[in-house]
Amino acid sequence: MPELPDISAYVTALEARIMGQTLERVRLVSVFLLRSVDPPLSAVEGRTVRRFRRIGKRIAIGVDDELWLVLHLMIAGRLHWKAPSAKLAGRNALAAFDFPNGSLTLTEAGSKRRASLYVVRGEEALEAMDPGGVEIFETNLDGFRAALTAENRTLKRALTDPRLISGVGNAYSDEILHAAQLSPIAQTHKLRPEEWERLFAAAKDTMRLWMDRLGAEATKAFPEKVTAFRPEMAVHGRFNLPCPRCGEKVQRIRYADNETNYCAKCQTGGKVLADRSLSRLLGSDWPRTLDELEALKKK
């Protein structure tokens, strides 16, 4: 699932291509994509793109008359930049947004249609879509700790809860915890002050590193290979490969359709956590599906 660095890269690429451009037409292939009815989708056609916003893991494109197109790519949704009026072909094509200089297309791999598109009007309607998590670069250590200790959760679960922290998901939470040298199943209410300092610094440093790296790539070409698995990552998706810090093999905990990657030597005092009981422990602290996780809102 695209997370903060990936979404930021998309926004960088979109700003360079469609800021100030007129959205001539929206071609909708899948009726399941559009999740709102008022304002109608046709209301954005003929409007000029004026601004962009990231709301958690959502991309908001603002056009004239305070209208916003809000895209949530979920797990397998991806954006592509094509020639003007590009043909929508293949079962993965969901929609196209046609501009004079090109077409922004949306695809989603697999048979499940999780990606969504909303059309809303005004700041209040836009803010209502925010799950409520704090922004890592807009808070301090105290705010970060307060958000993550609202409930006693495993660190893995707390970092990926959109009601607590904005824009962090399965991939970058693994990278943050590795950088902080903390166990994914450590409880938030049991962290020591120095561990909170390490975690906050690791969160900012990790996200900034990847935002800068992917943002630089997005200035050269449209992000066509957005993936949660990158060879430069330290542990995520690197089961049985050497940890870049100590050389020990990366371990994993599997639960449902998810997995957490970590280094036992660097993060858990040499203890291997990937057994059935710990998988159940982490699984019990996680919604049954990613859809449920992304649907969480602060009450």
Secondary structure, 3 states (H helix, E strand, C coil): CCCHHHHHHHHHHHHHHHCCCEECEEEECCCCCECCCCCCHHHHCCEEEEEEEEECCEEEEEECCCEEEEEECCCCEEEEEECCCCCCCCCCEEEEEEECCEEEEEEECCCCCCCEEEEEEHHHHHHCCCCCCECHHHCCHHHHHHHHCCCCCEHHHHHHCCCCECCCCHHHHHHHHHHHCCCCCCEHHHCCHHHHHHHHHHHHHHHHHHHHHHHHHHCCCCCCCCCCCCCCCCCCCCCCCECCCCCCECEEEEECCEEEEECHHHHCCCCCCCCHHHHHHHHHCCCCCHHHHHCCCCC
